[in-house]
Amino acid sequence: FKQGFIFYRYGDPKLSGIKKNIWGTAKLQHSFNEANNGQFYSRITGDYTYKKTDLNNINTTEQTDNLLNYNQTSKSSSMSNNSSTTQDANFDYSRRNKYSNFINITSKLNHTNQENNSTSNNNVFRNDTAISSNNVDNYSRSKSNNVNLNVMTSSNGWFNQDNSLNSYSLFLNANYNSNNAFNHTENIFKSYIDTIASNNLIRNYNTNSDNFNGSASFRYNSLRQLLLGIYNFYNINIGLNNSVSFSRNT
């Protein structure tokens, strides 16, 4: 484990084309102990990643069917743009000292943003006369956030002759995520002949959610020493274990 360094890299933001990626990442690592000791240490690591993807697409088609008494031509075109942005961050802190006292804290964060926009139209002709036109517009966007936190600490008091009752482990976990999504659709169909009816369809959807989950677990390993003192009770270990959890969804 190196005492400390900063590392980063990134993609070329000047690239162009149907699909374009812009990204970058950085990592930080630092040790608070100058001595390279695998048993006693205190160190921190973290990294951050950014990525953006844009995808553009354009299509045009034309088809002509030669029927008995006329020609029917269909002309279609579509255009779409999809954009996605993701950010990730990770954090880790660990410390171990004498008597096997240990603490570890980790955290993960994620933010994602997506936006999609597409349009399409289709026009149908009988010979040179327009029969119908159909235009479809779709727009959607979504955002999500995720945060996770874990804490673990433990102490093995059996290695400490001055305080052998101090043997325990504690685990904490918390996770939160939120999502927001919106979708808009327009489907406009126009008919230019009496035998087919025109129709318009417009829809909007909005979805939101928030979720939180938390849990805690505690184990006390020196209950036998606390109750019986120096008596080992046939070398049978007695401990206390308890856990609790909480969840909320909206």
Disulfide bonds with the S-S distance in Angstrom:
none
